[in-house]
Amino acid sequence: MELYEAIRTRRSLGRVKKDEVPRELIERALEAASWAPSHHNTQPWKFIVMTGEGRSKLGEGYALTAAPGFEGLSSEEREEKLAKERAKAFRSPVVIAAVCSPSGDKRALLVEEVAASHAAVQNLLLALHAEGLAAIWRSGEPMYNPLMKQPFGLDEQEQLVGLIYAGYPDITPPSIPRTPISEKTVWIEQ
């Protein structure tokens, strides 16, 4: 797939088939992610790939972050709600947790390390698309909750920067209009 075509046609798609995705496709996409730029070449990213029952790690994280909100419910109601939270991890056959793992290089600011990790996620999304897969970059409150780090064994400095759900597309990607770039560009020539 040509680069500009990949950039223009990639969409966030959460509806995917349950079909297993070959490991080689994911490994190629992760290799592409590793070529993202990083200040001082710190390469502060790491990826946790979950398939099959491995996705239960993420399900455990969803349950841990939601559990405090279920206090006061009967044990049956609580378990029903926790089961729904755990099920979120199984919305696609592959889930990749993207992690910013700061390098410790004193020249690299944390904001730069996080930005580099985000750039790696964008490379990953484009590569997954080039492999014929659909993906969606999910985040939100549960991902940022410190309890979500526990199932993945992340240390205090590490942070999740994205949960990428991937699989074969189950819908035709919609056409999404873009604001003309001329409306978002300022040229300073003198």
C-alpha positions as CSV (number, residue, x, y, z in Angstrom):
1,M,0.0,0.0,0.0
2,E,1.4,3.4,-1.0
3,L,2.1,5.7,2.0
4,Y,-0.3,8.6,1.2
5,E,-3.1,6.1,0.4
6,A,-2.5,4.4,3.8
7,I,-2.7,7.8,5.6
8,R,-5.9,8.8,3.8
9,T,-7.7,5.5,4.0
10,R,-6.9,4.4,7.6
11,R,-9.9,4.6,9.9
12,S,-10.6,3.8,13.5
13,L,-12.7,0.7,13.3
14,G,-13.9,-1.1,16.5
15,R,-16.0,-3.7,14.7
16,V,-13.8,-6.6,13.7
17,K,-14.2,-10.3,13.0
18,K,-13.2,-12.8,15.7
19,D,-10.8,-14.5,13.2
20,E,-7.3,-15.1,14.6
21,V,-4.6,-12.8,13.2
22,P,-1.3,-14.4,12.3
23,R,1.5,-13.4,14.7
24,E,3.7,-12.4,11.8
25,L,1.4,-9.6,10.8
26,I,1.4,-8.2,14.3
27,E,5.2,-8.5,14.5
28,R,5.7,-6.6,11.2
29,A,3.4,-3.9,12.4
30,L,5.3,-3.7,15.7
31,E,8.6,-3.4,13.8
32,A,7.2,-0.4,11.9
33,A,6.1,1.1,15.2
34,S,9.7,0.9,16.4
35,W,10.9,3.2,13.7
36,A,9.1,6.2,15.2
37,P,11.2,9.2,16.0
38,S,12.3,9.9,19.6
39,H,14.4,12.7,21.0
40,H,17.9,11.5,21.6
41,N,16.9,8.2,20.1
42,T,15.6,7.0,23.5
43,Q,12.9,4.7,21.9
44,P,10.7,4.9,25.1
45,W,8.0,2.6,23.9
46,K,7.1,-1.0,24.7
47,F,4.1,-3.1,23.6
48,I,2.2,-5.8,25.4
49,V,0.4,-8.0,22.8
50,M,-2.6,-9.9,24.1
51,T,-4.4,-12.7,22.2
52,G,-6.6,-15.6,23.2
53,E,-6.9,-15.8,27.0
54,G,-4.0,-13.4,27.3
55,R,-6.6,-10.7,26.9
56,S,-7.8,-11.5,30.4
57,K,-4.9,-9.4,31.7
58,L,-6.6,-6.3,30.3
59,G,-10.0,-7.6,31.5
60,E,-8.6,-7.8,35.0
61,G,-7.4,-4.2,34.6
62,Y,-10.9,-3.1,33.5
63,A,-12.4,-4.9,36.5
64,L,-9.9,-3.4,39.0
65,T,-10.6,0.2,37.8
66,A,-14.4,-0.2,37.8
67,A,-14.7,-2.2,41.1
68,P,-14.7,0.9,43.4
69,G,-17.8,2.2,41.6
70,F,-19.7,-1.0,42.3
71,E,-19.5,-0.8,46.1
72,G,-22.9,-1.1,47.7
73,L,-24.3,-3.5,45.1
74,S,-25.3,-7.0,46.0
75,S,-22.5,-9.5,45.3
76,E,-24.5,-10.9,42.3
77,E,-25.0,-7.4,40.8
78,R,-21.4,-6.5,41.4
79,E,-20.1,-9.7,39.7
80,E,-22.4,-9.1,36.7
81,K,-21.0,-5.6,36.3
82,L,-17.4,-6.8,36.7
83,A,-18.0,-9.6,34.1
84,K,-19.1,-6.9,31.6
85,E,-15.9,-4.9,32.4
86,R,-13.8,-8.0,31.8
87,A,-15.5,-8.7,28.5
88,K,-14.3,-5.4,27.1
89,A,-10.9,-6.9,26.6
90,F,-12.4,-9.5,24.2
91,R,-13.8,-7.0,21.7
92,S,-11.1,-8.0,19.2
93,P,-8.8,-10.9,18.6
94,V,-5.7,-8.8,19.3
95,V,-5.2,-6.1,21.8
96,I,-1.9,-4.2,22.1
97,A,-1.2,-2.1,25.1
98,A,1.2,0.7,24.1
99,V,3.4,1.8,27.0
100,C,5.6,4.8,27.4
101,S,8.6,3.5,29.4
102,P,10.7,6.5,30.0
103,S,14.4,6.0,29.1
104,G,15.9,7.7,32.1
105,D,18.0,9.9,29.8
106,K,18.2,13.2,31.6
107,R,18.1,15.1,28.2
108,A,14.7,13.7,27.3
109,L,11.7,15.4,28.9
110,L,8.8,13.2,29.8
111,V,6.5,15.0,27.4
112,E,8.9,14.1,24.6
113,E,9.0,10.5,25.7
114,V,5.1,10.3,25.7
115,A,5.0,12.1,22.3
116,A,7.5,9.6,20.8
117,S,5.3,6.7,22.2
118,H,2.3,8.3,20.5
119,A,4.3,8.5,17.2
120,A,5.0,4.8,17.6
121,V,1.3,4.1,18.0
122,Q,0.5,6.0,14.8
123,N,3.2,4.0,12.9
124,L,1.5,0.9,14.4
125,L,-1.9,1.9,13.2
126,L,-0.7,2.6,9.7
127,A,1.2,-0.7,9.5
128,L,-1.8,-2.6,10.7
129,H,-3.9,-1.0,8.0
130,A,-1.3,-1.8,5.4
131,E,-1.5,-5.5,6.6
132,G,-5.3,-5.4,5.9
133,L,-6.3,-5.2,9.5
134,A,-8.7,-2.8,11.2
135,A,-7.7,-1.1,14.4
136,I,-8.9,1.4,16.9
137,W,-6.8,3.4,19.4
138,R,-8.7,3.4,22.7
139,S,-7.9,5.3,25.8
140,G,-10.2,6.9,28.4
141,E,-10.3,7.0,32.2
142,P,-9.7,3.3,32.9
143,M,-6.5,3.3,30.9
144,Y,-5.2,6.3,32.9
145,N,-6.2,4.8,36.3
146,P,-3.1,3.7,38.2
147,L,-4.8,0.4,39.0
148,M,-4.6,-0.5,35.3
149,K,-0.8,-0.8,35.6
150,Q,-1.1,-3.7,38.0
151,P,-2.0,-6.6,35.6
152,F,0.8,-5.5,33.3
153,G,3.4,-5.2,36.0
154,L,4.2,-1.6,35.0
155,D,6.4,0.4,37.3
156,E,5.6,3.9,38.6
157,Q,7.3,5.8,35.8
158,E,5.7,3.8,33.0
159,Q,2.3,4.7,31.6
160,L,-0.2,3.3,29.2
161,V,-0.6,5.6,26.2
162,G,-3.0,3.5,24.1
163,L,-5.0,0.2,23.9
164,I,-5.0,-0.8,20.3
165,Y,-7.8,-3.3,19.4
166,A,-7.1,-5.0,16.1
167,G,-8.6,-7.6,13.8
168,Y,-10.0,-8.2,10.3
169,P,-12.6,-5.5,9.5
170,D,-16.2,-6.5,9.9
171,I,-17.6,-3.3,8.3
172,T,-16.7,-1.1,5.3
173,P,-14.8,1.9,6.6
174,P,-16.8,5.1,6.4
175,S,-15.6,8.1,4.4
176,I,-14.7,10.8,6.8
177,P,-14.5,14.4,5.6
178,R,-11.4,16.5,6.6
179,T,-11.2,20.2,7.1
180,P,-9.0,21.6,4.3
181,I,-5.5,21.9,5.6
182,S,-5.4,25.4,4.2
183,E,-7.8,26.4,7.0
184,K,-5.4,25.0,9.6
185,T,-2.1,26.3,8.2
186,V,-0.3,29.6,8.7
187,W,2.6,30.5,6.5
188,I,5.2,32.9,7.8
189,E,7.6,33.9,5.0
190,Q,9.1,37.2,6.2
